[in-house]
Amino acid sequence: MRGDRSYAPATANVQVGQQVRWHNDDSVAHTATQNGGGFDTGNISPGATSAPITFGAPGRLNYHCAVHPSMVGEVRVKQ
């Protein structure tokens, strides 16, 4: 998460089984919350890093910030 209330990169490419952590470089709290349920980092305070999320199956997972719903991103999980 960058200081301009966006995810960087907005689209992340990862492999099945890979762990991802979100780091908050902004001055306010954010989340990474999968659309429709699934993963949710919970609030990530400024300067903090989320607990790891492990992606176990291929697919395209869209997510947003529950605090700022206009912040959106995508994780593309590949085999």
N, C-alpha and C positions, 0 to 999 in steps of 0.2 A: 504494500500500500504506500502510495506516495503522498507527499504533502498537499497535493491538489485534489484530494478525495477521489483517487482512481487506483485501480490495481495495475501493477507493472511487473510483468507483462499482463496485458488484459487477457491474453490467451496463453496458457501454459501447456506444453506437450510433455507428458510423462509416460513412463512404462508401467505396466501392470506390476503391482507389488512395491512400487516406489512410494516413499513418504514425502509429503509436502508440508511445509510450515509457512505461514504467512507472517511477515514482519511489518509492523506499523510504523512508518516514518512520518505520519501526520501528527497534528497537535490535538486530535480528538480520537475517541475510541471508535473502532470498526469491528465488523464481523466478516467472515466468509461463510455464507449460509446457502446450501444447495437449494435451488428452486424446487418446490414440491416435496421437500424432505430429503433426508440422506445425511450428508455431513453438515456440521455446524461447529465453528471454532469457538463460539461464545464471544464475548467482548474481548478485544485485544487492545489494551491500553497503549497510549503513545509510547513509542520506544520499545515495546514488548514484542515477543514472538509467540505465535500460537503453539499449542501442542501439535504433534505430528498427526496428519491424516494419511492413512494408507489406502491406496486405490487398488482393489482386488479384481476388477473386471474391466475390459475395454469399453469405451464409450465416450460420449461428449457430455460433460456435466456442466450445466450453466449454474452460476451462483451470483449472489448479490450481498450487499451489506444490509443487515436488518435495521441498522440505525439510519442509513442513507440509501434507500432503495434504488436511487438512480445510479449508484455504483454497481457495475456489473462486470463479470468475468466469466471465463470458460476454462475448464481443464479438459484436455483431450488425452484420454488414456489409451495407449496403444499396446498391443500384444508384444 
